[in-house]
Amino acid sequence: MTFDFQDISDEDLDYILDLISLPVFVVDIDQQSNCGFRFRGLNRAYERDVGMKSADIAGMSPTDLLPERLAETVLRNYRQCADSGASYSYHEELTLEGETRWWSTTLSPVFDRNGRVCRLIGIARDVTELKQRHFDAAKKIARLTRLNDEVRLLAEVATTDVQGPLGTAHAMIRLAMEDFVDLGDGKLDLLSCALDVVESLEKQLVHLAEQSMRTPASGSDLKPVDLGHICADLVAQFDPGARLLIQYPSCVLPADPIALPLILRLSVAQAVRRAIRAIKIKAEHETDGTLRLQIADDRKSVPFSTNPTLAMGLDEPFDHYDDLRNMVESRGGKIESTLGGPFDGGVLTLVVPLKPPSADAPKMH
């Protein structure tokens, strides 16, 4: 809104401003002032809410009234409005009459008959309580983030300290059952029962770790992850009898230290169960910040398929496929199950972002 300064008397202006229930201050542009601006006065709401008197500041410049650094900030806002000739809004923290408050302020220019800005009218709204709620919420988020990090740490410990032995036990029970001769004494049933228990525990640990990954770690959640070391551990756990020829990469990548090992664990476990003689694991670090993993085996069927015709070639179901897919897709990645690769067999391809995307980031399709 543009005002013609000559058409409004000082008395009329004071009357109009006093009708406004929010604190209002008026600043005149005065080139004779040491900083180019002088306070003209305050409305009654400003006097009431802040405790300052209009008469006490009239004629004073911001540098007369405020500390140097604060005056510089206030003057920068005044110049922005005066130079642009347009309304200007901002938040500021001011200490007035010994009390510090947050204000949401809007400056509006008043023009003279020549079209020059001659006065600024500022309307201020006390947002101290709102700011305090924001600060309190930020503190709560920080506490929750630290708690989430502790849960993630627990999941990581579970992955390395518990899933490792469970994976080895799983593989050894299966190895024992391969050549086991059933004498009718119930020992084969005991082995089957033990296998069911181990598989159940593995599923529960996978679920725990998956839940912990839904909120990224605070700060920088990327850490150096030794892909070769992880693959070597997995091979030792899932193929303790060296039944298979397994090739895997040796490299260190910046990645989520929980997500990547779990994704590899589920993928390699399935490949070991499927493979006849060989497995090859390939990893490529793409320029778009993703990791392309390929786990190929020599069984002539796809690792997973929702197509009944293609799935008929599977010797056993991919028990953790949904877990794996959820982990990959929830992080913005994608998963494919095809035939081909170095052994002309099943190939599981996973494209995994090395860093978790923000909550509103689009997923890959």
Salt bridges, closest charged atoms under 4 A:
ASP4 OD2 - ARG113 NH1 3.93
ASP7 OD1 - ARG113 NH2 3.19
ASP10 OD1 - ARG40 NH2 3.61
ASP14 OD1 - ARG40 NH1 2.87
ASP18 OD2 - ARG44 NE 3.47
ASP28 OD1 - ARG119 NE 2.47
ASP30 OD2 - ARG38 NE 2.84
ASP49 OD1 - ARG48 NE 3.02
GLU72 OE1 - ARG69 NH1 3.62
GLU99 OE1 - ARG101 NH2 3.20
ASP112 OD2 - ARG116 NE 3.83
ASP126 OD2 - ARG101 NH1 3.21
GLU129 OE2 - ARG133 NH1 3.36
ASP185 OD2 - LYS187 NZ 3.98
GLU199 OE2 - HIS170 NE2 3.27
GLU199 OE2 - ARG174 NH2 3.48
GLU202 OE1 - HIS170 ND1 2.81
GLU210 OE2 - ARG214 NH2 3.51
ASP233 OD2 - HIS229 NE2 3.55
ASP256 OD2 - ARG152 NH2 2.84
ASP256 OD2 - ARG331 NH2 3.25
GLU284 OE2 - LYS282 NZ 3.23
ASP297 OD2 - ARG274 NE 2.77
ASP315 OD2 - ARG299 NH1 2.46
GLU316 OE1 - ARG174 NH2 3.45
ASP319 OD2 - ARG273 NH1 3.93
ASP322 OD1 - ARG325 NH2 3.29
ASP323 OD2 - HIS320 ND1 3.17
